[in-house]
């Protein structure tokens, strides 16, 4: 009598619970997203400060352009020499400040975007350079038109406008400088968080690793 067919039972071994390990909430956030998540209170405070400075930059930009329109009216008299207006500083400078302020506000809405953050730093450096150019030209205007201040009323109003623009240029320079520093610090923190996220993800992908 021949033996019956052999029957084999295949048992698949399940992963041992000993290989499981827990992650803290910050690690879970890092792994479940494509970019690091900010949890630092210092980073949140930095973003809020940048947003406040950005609002000031928006205001300065609007005032800059408005004073540029006043400068145009004064220059039309022909009695006030305004090289800053000839170069369009009140207009492209104001636009630059508005763009910088917009990036400052947007950086809080998208705190994990390295591309946005690096663009934020670049536009603020450009705004700082624009402020220096504006300061130089406004100082030159005040000096050049000084001998004629008692001869023409337009010169008085022109120098007053240049003085106000000079004040806002100085303020914008320091704001742009501060925002650049804040952006650099935030960029450094974000890169460190991203590197930590990648390290945690590589660590979790090793099934034999236990903690």
KEBA-977099 format. One line per field, with one value per residue: x, y, z of N, C-alpha, C in turn. Coordinates in steps of 0.02 Angstrom, whole numbers, plus 50000, padded with zeros to 5 digits. Example, Ala and Ser with C-alpha at 12.3 -4.5 7.8 and 13.67 -1.06 7.14 Angstrom:
nc1	50660/50642
nc2	49716/49888
nc3	50390/50354
cac1	50615/50684
cac2	49775/49947
cac3	50390/50357
cc1	50660/50645
cc2	49835/50002
cc3	50390/50394
***
This chain:
nc1	50043/50033/50106/50014/49993/50111/50089/50123/50146/50161/50231/50233/50347/50312/50360/50460/50402/50503/50579/50515/50502/50480/50435/50464/50346/50396/50483/50393/50319/50418/50444/50326/50306/50360/50446/50536/50455/50421/50446/50501/50498/50572/50593/50461/50439/50533/50478/50360/50412/50475/50361/50300/50396/50389/50263/50288/50379/50296/50215/50312/50352/50235/50224/50344/50324/50217/50274/50362/50277/50242/50367/50382/50290/50347/50470/50431/50422/50546/50639/50697/50824/50829/50905/50874/50742/50753/50823/50726/50715/50620/50514/50550/50619/50519/50436/50522/50531/50400/50390/50484/50424/50309/50362/50409/50290/50236/50325/50291/50174/50215/50319/50410/50470/50611/50652/50572/50619/50754/50741/50678/50785/50870/50794/50785/50917/50936/50845/50908/51023/50961/50910/51027/51075/50970/50982/51106/51078/50973/51034/51127/51040/50986/51100/51143/51037/51035/51089/50986/50874/50815/50771/50675/50515/50483/50601/50616/50508/50545/50668/50621/50540/50639/50711/50620/50606/50737/50742/50652/50722/50834/50770/50715/50832/50886/50782/50781/50908/50895/50796/50865/50961/50876/50817/50928/50960/50844/50847/50961/50917/50812/50876/50953/50849/50795/50901/50906/50782/50799/50897/50828/50732/50806/50855/50738/50706/50783/50757/50815/50858/50854/50788
nc2	49940/50105/50257/50404/50569/50692/50820/50987/51112/51282/51404/51573/51680/51805/51977/52003/52071/52123/52195/52311/52486/52636/52802/52974/53113/53219/53154/53074/53170/53219/53110/53080/53180/53274/53373/53454/53487/53631/53647/53719/53843/53958/53972/53997/54119/54195/54197/54268/54393/54426/54438/54551/54649/54641/54694/54827/54856/54848/54959/55061/55050/55090/55223/55272/55268/55356/55477/55490/55527/55655/55713/55716/55814/55926/55932/55964/56101/56146/56204/56126/56012/55844/55706/55578/55557/55563/55447/55360/55307/55324/55248/55117/55081/55084/54982/54875/54868/54835/54709/54641/54651/54575/54447/54429/54418/54306/54208/54165/54099/53993/53912/53808/53806/53799/53857/53973/54038/54063/54145/54249/54296/54344/54448/54537/54573/54641/54746/54810/54857/54942/55036/55095/55156/55246/55325/55387/55465/55548/55620/55687/55766/55852/55922/55980/56065/56155/56291/56361/56366/56476/56546/56487/56420/56294/56225/56215/56131/56023/55983/55949/55839/55754/55736/55665/55549/55505/55473/55365/55280/55249/55183/55075/55012/54959/54876/54785/54733/54672/54577/54499/54440/54369/54285/54211/54142/54068/53991/53914/53841/53772/53693/53612/53545/53477/53393/53316/53256/53176/53091/53025/52960/52872/52794/52733/52651/52540/52380/52298/52378/52427/52511
nc3	50000/49954/50018/50070/49997/50049/50170/50196/50314/50312/50407/50435/50504/50619/50643/50783/50938/51010/50925/50905/50937/51026/50975/51004/51008/50926/50839/50769/50701/50619/50537/50471/50382/50237/50262/50395/50552/50642/50811/50906/51030/51022/50884/50843/50907/50840/50710/50733/50771/50651/50571/50627/50601/50464/50438/50470/50369/50256/50280/50277/50144/50075/50120/50071/49930/49921/49966/49864/49759/49806/49800/49663/49625/49685/49619/49492/49488/49459/49541/49635/49662/49635/49640/49686/49651/49514/49492/49527/49655/49766/49717/49660/49771/49870/49822/49836/49976/50008/49950/50027/50153/50127/50110/50239/50311/50247/50283/50409/50385/50306/50378/50361/50238/50152/50031/50023/50137/50108/49998/50062/50142/50041/49979/50083/50103/49984/50005/50111/50046/49953/50042/50090/49973/49952/50069/50045/49929/49974/50076/49998/49922/50020/50057/49935/49901/50005/49998/49936/50013/50072/49966/49886/49913/49876/49889/50025/50060/49983/50040/50165/50132/50081/50198/50277/50201/50213/50349/50353/50272/50348/50453/50383/50341/50461/50498/50390/50407/50533/50502/50411/50494/50582/50488/50446/50565/50582/50467/50492/50603/50544/50448/50531/50597/50488/50452/50568/50557/50443/50491/50593/50517/50439/50541/50590/50485/50495/50536/50631/50730/50897/51041
cac1	50000/50076/50093/49976/50032/50135/50060/50171/50116/50211/50217/50272/50366/50295/50413/50458/50389/50565/50609/50477/50526/50436/50462/50432/50302/50432/50508/50336/50304/50471/50442/50263/50303/50417/50489/50535/50404/50449/50414/50539/50466/50615/50578/50396/50448/50569/50431/50315/50450/50483/50297/50290/50441/50363/50208/50319/50407/50241/50196/50366/50349/50179/50243/50398/50296/50176/50319/50390/50229/50250/50430/50371/50256/50396/50521/50403/50433/50612/50682/50726/50865/50812/50934/50841/50681/50776/50840/50667/50724/50559/50466/50574/50636/50457/50414/50568/50512/50336/50405/50518/50373/50265/50398/50411/50225/50226/50370/50256/50123/50250/50382/50454/50492/50680/50655/50543/50662/50814/50719/50666/50849/50896/50757/50801/50983/50925/50813/50960/51064/50919/50907/51092/51075/50923/51011/51158/51048/50934/51083/51154/50988/50982/51160/51144/50985/51039/51097/50926/50816/50783/50751/50616/50476/50485/50662/50602/50466/50584/50716/50582/50522/50700/50728/50574/50627/50800/50725/50623/50775/50874/50729/50710/50896/50893/50732/50805/50966/50870/50761/50916/50989/50825/50810/50987/50953/50789/50872/51006/50876/50772/50922/50969/50789/50789/50952/50883/50725/50826/50932/50777/50698/50853/50858/50677/50702/50824/50714/50850/50880/50811/50804
cac2	50000/50165/50313/50460/50630/50729/50885/51031/51174/51336/51455/51635/51710/51876/52015/52000/52136/52150/52241/52373/52536/52695/52867/53030/53149/53259/53108/53054/53226/53224/53054/53079/53237/53279/53426/53457/53528/53673/53641/53761/53906/54012/53981/54028/54188/54228/54208/54322/54455/54441/54461/54620/54692/54641/54742/54894/54864/54863/55028/55104/55048/55132/55293/55288/55282/55417/55534/55497/55568/55725/55736/55730/55879/55978/55936/55994/56173/56159/56238/56078/55960/55781/55648/55517/55550/55548/55376/55320/55274/55319/55202/55048/55067/55067/54916/54827/54861/54800/54638/54614/54643/54520/54385/54423/54393/54239/54161/54136/54054/53934/53914/53751/53810/53825/53900/54037/54069/54088/54203/54300/54326/54381/54510/54584/54600/54690/54803/54846/54893/54996/55087/55131/55199/55300/55370/55427/55514/55596/55664/55730/55816/55902/55964/56018/56117/56198/56364/56391/56355/56540/56578/56455/56381/56224/56194/56198/56071/55968/55959/55915/55773/55713/55718/55612/55488/55484/55440/55299/55238/55224/55134/55015/54977/54920/54822/54735/54701/54627/54521/54455/54401/54322/54235/54167/54098/54021/53945/53868/53796/53730/53644/53564/53503/53434/53341/53272/53218/53125/53042/52986/52918/52817/52752/52694/52603/52482/52339/52266/52427/52429/52562
cac3	50000/49947/50065/50042/49984/50108/50180/50230/50341/50312/50458/50425/50568/50626/50674/50856/50970/51037/50876/50903/50983/51025/50953/51037/50960/50877/50788/50727/50657/50569/50491/50433/50336/50192/50286/50468/50583/50694/50876/50952/51049/50997/50813/50838/50926/50785/50655/50752/50767/50580/50544/50650/50561/50396/50435/50468/50302/50211/50292/50252/50071/50052/50134/50024/49864/49927/49968/49796/49722/49829/49771/49592/49621/49703/49567/49432/49490/49431/49590/49682/49630/49668/49606/49707/49610/49446/49491/49544/49719/49806/49689/49662/49840/49905/49799/49868/50046/50010/49936/50086/50204/50109/50125/50311/50332/50220/50317/50467/50359/50280/50416/50347/50169/50146/49972/50042/50187/50075/49958/50114/50160/49984/49968/50137/50088/49931/50036/50149/49997/49929/50095/50091/49913/49966/50119/50012/49884/50012/50109/49946/49905/50074/50055/49872/49900/50064/49984/49905/50056/50087/49904/49857/49960/49853/49915/50095/50061/49954/50091/50217/50106/50079/50267/50299/50165/50243/50413/50339/50243/50404/50488/50341/50341/50522/50496/50343/50438/50585/50470/50382/50549/50603/50435/50449/50623/50569/50416/50526/50644/50499/50418/50584/50606/50430/50459/50622/50530/50398/50532/50627/50468/50423/50601/50596/50430/50511/50578/50685/50779/50955/51090
cc1	50044/50056/50056/50020/50051/50104/50109/50133/50171/50189/50262/50285/50349/50353/50405/50444/50451/50598/50571/50508/50484/50473/50427/50391/50339/50460/50452/50318/50355/50464/50381/50256/50365/50465/50484/50482/50434/50410/50449/50502/50507/50602/50510/50400/50484/50523/50383/50350/50460/50418/50283/50333/50418/50305/50235/50349/50353/50220/50248/50364/50294/50196/50297/50370/50254/50219/50354/50343/50232/50313/50423/50338/50305/50447/50496/50412/50500/50660/50714/50762/50855/50840/50901/50779/50700/50794/50782/50670/50660/50510/50491/50598/50574/50431/50457/50549/50446/50347/50437/50468/50326/50298/50403/50346/50215/50269/50338/50203/50154/50318/50432/50482/50562/50687/50628/50589/50724/50799/50707/50732/50876/50861/50771/50872/50977/50892/50863/51004/51025/50915/50971/51096/51029/50951/51063/51129/51008/50979/51112/51104/50985/51041/51160/51096/50987/51047/51034/50864/50779/50757/50685/50580/50478/50546/50651/50561/50503/50634/50680/50562/50582/50720/50684/50592/50693/50787/50697/50674/50819/50836/50725/50775/50902/50842/50756/50865/50943/50835/50810/50946/50939/50815/50868/50981/50899/50810/50918/50967/50837/50815/50940/50910/50780/50840/50933/50826/50750/50862/50883/50743/50742/50856/50797/50671/50746/50785/50750/50873/50832/50835/50777
cc2	50061/50219/50369/50520/50666/50798/50928/51094/51226/51389/51515/51667/51784/51913/52014/52069/52167/52200/52306/52422/52598/52756/52922/53070/53188/53215/53087/53109/53231/53169/53057/53137/53238/53333/53429/53504/53567/53663/53686/53826/53965/54025/54015/54102/54227/54244/54265/54390/54476/54466/54533/54668/54695/54690/54814/54907/54880/54936/55077/55107/55093/55207/55316/55309/55346/55479/55545/55537/55641/55754/55754/55798/55936/55987/55969/56070/56193/56192/56190/56023/55895/55722/55582/55504/55533/55475/55330/55284/55270/55266/55129/55030/55047/54999/54862/54815/54823/54725/54605/54602/54585/54453/54374/54394/54321/54187/54130/54087/53989/53929/53859/53752/53841/53872/53970/54074/54098/54147/54263/54335/54369/54448/54561/54613/54654/54754/54844/54887/54953/55053/55129/55179/55259/55349/55415/55482/55567/55645/55713/55784/55872/55950/56009/56076/56165/56272/56398/56387/56420/56575/56550/56413/56307/56188/56173/56134/56010/55940/55924/55846/55727/55692/55662/55546/55461/55447/55371/55252/55208/55171/55069/54976/54932/54863/54766/54697/54651/54566/54473/54410/54349/54266/54185/54117/54045/53969/53892/53817/53748/53676/53591/53517/53455/53377/53291/53228/53161/53070/52996/52937/52859/52768/52707/52642/52542/52437/52307/52313/52430/52482/52540
cc3	50000/49997/50030/50031/50048/50111/50221/50253/50347/50361/50446/50493/50568/50659/50750/50886/50999/50990/50871/50953/50974/51002/50991/50986/50908/50822/50741/50678/50602/50516/50446/50386/50293/50214/50362/50494/50640/50759/50928/50966/51024/50923/50803/50856/50871/50727/50671/50749/50694/50549/50564/50610/50489/50387/50432/50399/50251/50218/50265/50176/50043/50063/50085/49956/49866/49929/49901/49751/49741/49800/49697/49583/49635/49648/49503/49430/49460/49479/49640/49644/49669/49630/49625/49666/49538/49438/49509/49611/49760/49781/49690/49732/49880/49886/49831/49941/50054/49997/49996/50143/50190/50124/50201/50339/50309/50256/50378/50444/50333/50314/50398/50276/50167/50086/49989/50090/50155/50029/50004/50133/50103/49974/50023/50129/50034/49959/50077/50102/49968/49979/50097/50031/49925/50016/50088/49969/49922/50050/50058/49926/49957/50071/49992/49873/49959/50047/49959/49950/50071/50024/49877/49910/49941/49881/49988/50100/50033/50004/50148/50196/50103/50149/50294/50266/50194/50309/50402/50308/50298/50442/50448/50341/50402/50525/50449/50372/50491/50555/50438/50436/50573/50552/50435/50507/50612/50517/50447/50567/50600/50467/50469/50597/50549/50433/50513/50598/50486/50438/50568/50579/50448/50481/50606/50541/50442/50559/50637/50739/50837/51003/51158
***
